[in-house]
Amino acid sequence: MRKLKTDMNVKDMIIGYGTTENSPAAFLGFPRDNEELKTETVGCILNHTEAKVVDVSSGELVPLGETGELLIRTYSVMLEYWDDPDKTREGSPRTAGTGPVI
């Protein structure tokens, strides 16, 4: 982000985070965020989206700042890989509660 601003003279940019499986995004920054928020975070969670970080082996929530698996639940999480049942079985989105979770 900092390099884009200096090397490419980018004036304004917002940060977003998403994956193919929960496209287009699950987190998004704000245009008026300060430089620290734009360079050190992925923004805020979007409406109609839930996220949590869990221990990979136990599935329990990890304390703030700890490393774990990011699980995202939202209406835009894909149900399967297009025309690829083998890939879907291999990495099928997990489910928890009332909807799919990555």
ZIDA-V430467 format. One record per pair of residues at least 12 apart in sequence whose ideal C-beta (glycine too) atoms are under 10 Angstrom apart, sorted by the first residue. I is the first residue (numbers start at 1). J is the second residue. Records with the same first field share a line. If there is no record, write none. Layout:
I: J  J
//
This chain:
1: 13  14  15  29  35  38  39  40
2: 35  38  39
5: 35  38  39
12: 31  32  38
13: 29  31  33  38
14: 28  29  30  31  32  33  37  38  43
15: 27  28  29  30  33  37  38  39  40  41  42  43
16: 28  29  42  43  46
17: 29  41  42  43  45  46  51  70  72
18: 42  46  49  72  74  76
19: 70  72  77  78  102
20: 78  81  102
21: 72  76  77  78  79  81  91  93  100  102
22: 46  49  51  70  72  73  74  75  76  77  78  93  100  101  102
23: 76  77  78
24: 46  76
25: 42  43  45  46  49  74  76
26: 42  43  45  46  49  50  51  70  72  73  74  76  77  102
27: 41  42  43  44  45  46  49  51  70  72
28: 42  43  44  45  46  49
29: 41  42  43  44
30: 43  44
42: 70
45: 72  74
46: 72  74  76
47: 74
48: 73  74  75  76
49: 72  73  74  75  76  77
50: 71  72  73  74  96  97  98  99  101
51: 70  71  72  73  74  101  102
52: 68  69  70  71  72  73  96  101
53: 65  66  67  68  69  70  71
54: 66  68  69  70  71  96  101
55: 67  68  69
56: 68  69
57: 69
59: 71  94  96
69: 94  101  102
70: 101  102
71: 93  94  96  100  101  102
72: 93  100  101  102
73: 93  94  95  96  97  98  99  100  101  102
74: 99  100  101  102
75: 99  100
76: 100
77: 93  95  99  100  101  102
78: 93  100  102
79: 92  93  99  100
80: 92  93  100
81: 93
//
